[in-house]
Amino acid sequence: MARAQVRLDELVGYFDALEDPRSAVNLALAGCGVKGGQVIGATDKLGTEVAERPVTVPDLCCTFCRALKIDPRKENQSNVGRSLKIVEDGHAVKELFGA
């Protein structure tokens, strides 16, 4: 199992609705080639802000795609013919896979 500190800037509206002051959460991952026994990133002393090695939501989505062997930049077509990438930005957290 590995743990990562994830930035939640993109989901700020969700946490505002909950009146939650955090901009960081812990996330535990296992399986799909994830190298266990490691911590990636750190929060401040209060655990509310990312202090080291921030991971964005697009980074996390790219990481899930890598674990599932899916190209996150693959373009799919919507029902009206619009090209849509699985993930527009972000990069996989390669440390999770021992790379």
C-alpha positions, 0 to 999 in steps of 0.5 A: 500500500502507498499513500499520497498527498493530493491537492484538491484545488480543482474540487474546492467548490465541493469542500466549500459546500462542506465548510471544510478548510482542507486543501489536501487529503491522504489517499491510500492506493494498492494493487495494479502494480503500485509499489507498497510501503511508501509515502509520496508527498507531505502536508503541513503540521496541521495536515491541511495544506500540501507541503511537499510533492503536490499531486493534482486531480489530473495527475491522479487520473493519469496515474489510474490510467497508467495502472490500468494500461489506458492511454490518458491522452487517447481521444474519444468521440462524443455523440456529437462528434467532439474529440474528448481526451480521457485526461487533458492535463496531468502526469502519472505519479511514477514513484507509485510504480517504483519508476 
